[in-house]
Amino acid sequence: RVQYNIFPTPFHYSILLNTCAFRIQTPDMAMNEVTGFDSALALWEDMDKLGVKKGADHYIAMIYATCMVADNEDVMWSERGSRKWRYGIELFMEMKAKGIRAGPTAYEALLKVLSSAQGGAKWEMALRVLFSRLKAGQVVTSKMWGFAIHCCAKAPGGSEWRRAFALADDMRRYGHDTDTFVLHHLIQACARSGQGNLWGVAIRLARQIFERGGALRHQAFYQVMKTLRYA
């Protein structure tokens, strides 16, 4: 950049941040390997140094990046979750404080952060966000429902598995289809519940994923097998 006197525009930074934000860590990555979050944070600080104006798209990408710090585990299934989730919430609040419009995609990112929190998903916070938007007559997307359900599925100790299924029912009542994204989270709720009578439910959910042309993620397969141990 310095050598060729090239200065990236806000658009360039948006593309780069999104690329970093969705670089998921995998088990075969070295523990000291630079993560997507590390790269995104370097870009974020670079924008400050160069005085590049940050917009909603930059904040949303950076919020998503905070979800991907999981000690080389898949955040969706990890018990530990992301250790940067608080920073994700701080970014969301900063975005609003600066008067940047937080539209549906920003709230999707916020709910994703809450579902990825270290030590167990912050399901109570997620439900407050979801239902406050419903009460205000604001748009609630399928992704928002899905992340809220994920929060309940990942509640500490599997305590909110019933709430995850109740939310799926609410989702349908509000006219949203429970897609394969949601079905995977419901399987996780079954596995984490510790309830022996839910093994059949988990298998039915897996069958629905196949019937819709989806593929069962290897973590979901493990969760289905886990429910059979409780039977």
N, C-alpha and C positions, 0 to 999 in steps of 0.2 A: 504494500500500500504506500509506504513512504518512498520506496525506490522509484515507483512510477507516478507518484503524486496523484494517486487515485483515492478518493474519499467516498466510501459507500453511502448510499442514500437510505432513508428510513425503510424503503421497500426492500433493499438488499438485506438490511438487518432483520427484517421480518422473516424473510426466507431462511436466513441462517439460524435464527432463534428457533423457528419451527423444526428445522432439521435436527438441531440439538435436542429439543424438547422430547422428540419421539424416538430418540436413540435408546432403546431399551437395553438394560444390562442383562447379560446372559450368564449362566453358571460357568461357562468356559472362559470368561473374561478374567484377566489377572486382577487381583485386588487393588493394585496400584495403577491400573489403567485409568486414563482420563475418562470421566463419565460425561454423559450428555449434559448433566447439570453444570459440571465444571466448565465446559465449553460455553454453555449459555451464559453463565455468570460472567465469564471473561468478556463476552460480547456486550453484555449489559453494562459493565463498567466502562467498556470502550465507548459506548454511546454517550455516557456521561462526560468522559474526557473530551470528546469531539463536539459535544453540544448538540448531538443529534436528537431531535424531538421524538419522544416516545408516545405512541398511540395505543389504542385498545388492543390491536393485534400483537404488539410487542409485549404488553403486560400479560395477555392471555397465554402466549407461547411460554413466557418465563414462569407463569404459574404452573403450567403443565410440566415444565422441567423439574419443578420441586417434587413432583410425584414419582420421579424415576430414580430416586436415590435409595436403594434397597439392599445394600450389602450383597450384590450379585444374586439376588433372588427376584423372581417375578413378583412385582408389587401386588398384582391382582390377587395372588394366592398366599403371599408371605404373611406370616403372623406378625413379624416385626414391622413391616410397612416402611414408608419413607421417613427418614430422619430429618427431612427439610420441610415437613408439612406446615409448620408454623410460619415459616418464611413465605409460603404460598398464600396464606391468609393475610399476612402483612402486605404483600403485593396487591392483593385484591382491595384492601382498605385504602392503600395509598392511591390506587387508581381512582377510586371513588372520591377521595379527598381532593384530588387534582381536577375534579370535574369532568373526568373522562367517562363517557357513557358506558355503563356496565350492562350490556345486552345479554340475551340468552346464552351466547357462547361463553361469556365471562362467568356466568353462574354455573354453566356446565363444568368449567375448569375448577371453580370453587368446590363444587360437590365432589369432583374427582379427587381433589386434595383431601377432603374430609374422609373419603373412602380409603385413602392410602396412608392415613396417619399411623405413625409408629405407636405400637402398644395397643392397637385396636381402633377400628373406625369410629369416628365421632358422629354416631348415628343421631343423637339428640340435636346437635347443631344442624345436621343435614335436614332433618325433618322440619326444623324451624324455618330454614331457608326455603324448602319446597312449599310448605303450606302458607308461608307469608306471601309468596308469589301467587298461589292459587286464590288466596283471600283477596288480594289486590286486583285480581282479574288479569294478571300479567301472563305472558306466554310461559308455559312449562313444557319443555320438549321431551321427547322420548328418552334422550340421553340423561336429562335431569332425573327422570323417574328411575332410570337404570342405575345411576350412581347412588341415588338414595336407597334403593333396594340393596345395592352392594354394601352400603354402610351398615345396614341392618344385618346382612349376612355375615359381615366381619366384626360385629359387635363383640367385645371381650367375652370369652367363654361361650360363644354361640347363643347368648341369652335372648337375642331378638329375632330368632328364626321365624317365629309366628308373625312378627311385624313385617318381615320381608315378604311373606306370602300375602299378608293383608294389603301391603302397598301394591303388589302386583294386581290384586283385585281392583284397587282404586284406580290404578293405571288404565285398566281396561274400561272402567266406568267413565273415565274421562276421554275415551276414544282412541287410546294408544294400544298398539299391538305389543304383546310381550314377545319380543323378538329373541333370537338366539343369544344375544348379549345378556338379556335379562334371565333367560333360562339357565345359562351358566351360573349366574349368581344365586339362583334358587337352589341349584345343585349344591353349591358351596354352603348355603344355609342349612340344607339337610345334613351335610357331613359334619358341620361344626355344632349341630344341635345336641349330639350325643343321644338322640332318640332312636331306639331300635326299630320303631314302627315306620320310619320314613324311608327305608331302603327301597320300597316299592315306588314311592313318589319320585325318588332320585332316578330310578330306571325309566319311569314314564317321561320324566323331563328330558332325559338323554334321548329317548325314542322320538320325542317331538323335535329335537334338534336335527336328528337324522331325516325325519320326514320333511323338514323344511329345506333340505339340501345342505345343511350345515355340517361341519366337522366337529367332533368332540375333542376339545383341547386335551392334551395329555394330562394336565393338572385336573381337569374335570373328570377324566376317566379314573384317576386316582381317588378323587372325592367320592365317586359312585362306589368304588370298591371299599372305601372307608365306611360307608353307610352299611354295607353288608356285614361288617365286623360287629355292628351293634345289634344285628337281627337276632 
